[in-house]
Structures are given as structure tokens and as C-alpha cells.
């Protein structure tokens, strides 16, 4: 309450999405990931997610850095 969080990222649709993703909207940028395909769920790794998040980086901002 009383706070606004801005997530720097490339505009949705301006970058190619991996075949297992419908794209990265605000939910995915905040750390939530949903897939309706069990095969994709079984093969996606944290490395895959981190790589795709890093592709959305703007101006050298590292949105997928290790915390």
C-alpha cells in the first residue's frame, strides 16, 4: 500500500518469445510463471527462466541478477 513498483523491460512483442512461453507480462516480470503444457513444465529450468528474463533487460539494467 502506498508504493508503486516499476519494472524496466522491453515492450511486450518486441522480442521473440521462447516456444514454451506466451510472452512475459507484468506477472512473469514479478516472478510468476504459468504454463498449461505439462511437457514444457517438465523441461523448463531456472536457467531457462533467468536467460529469458535477462533478454528483456533495458539499458544495461540487470533484472535477472542473483539476489
Secondary structure as GFF3:
##gff-version 3
##sequence-region A 1 67
A	DSSP	alpha_helix	26	29	.	.	.	ID=ss1
A	DSSP	alpha_helix	38	43	.	.	.	ID=ss2
A	DSSP	alpha_helix	46	55	.	.	.	ID=ss3
###
